[in-house]
Amino acid sequence: MDEIKLGNIEEKFADLIWENEPLSSGQLAALAEKELNWKKSTAYTILKRLCERGIFQNDHGIVTSLISKDTFYSIQSERVVDTSFGGSLPAFIAAFSRRRSLSSEEIEEMKRMIDEMRDRK
């Protein structure tokens, strides 16, 4: 599970799995053909690659996730904060909010999250 980042097209394929799991590999190939305009062989190749990375599994033709969508995106977010902002979440939020104003609802949600984190300690 060392390499769990995905390219854009892999991410779209992964989303198909997360949104429809559990599903048969045949159903997944048909879905990829419909949604991504892929050939069956392309879907199986990408599925194999994502299984080798430890994100999904194909057990006797049934495809399921080993990592939830929320966990995957949490890991990606941590990686961005670590590599681009030296692990500083406040630096990330400062950079993010320089170009995009936060709504009152977003600010209140962040306050609520911080309060919940304080309560857990």
HELIX and SHEET records of a PDB file:
HELIX    1   1 ASN A    8  ASN A   20  1                                  13    
HELIX    2   2 SER A   25  LEU A   36  1                                  12    
HELIX    3   3 LYS A   40  GLU A   52  1                                  13    
HELIX    4   4 LYS A   69  PHE A   85  1                                  17    
HELIX    5   5 LEU A   89  ARG A   99  1                                  11    
HELIX    6   6 SER A  104  ARG A  120  1                                  17    
SHEET    1   A 3 LEU A  23  SER A  24  0                                        
SHEET    2   A 3 ILE A  62  SER A  65 -1                                        
SHEET    3   A 3 PHE A  56  ASP A  59 -1                                        
END                                                                             
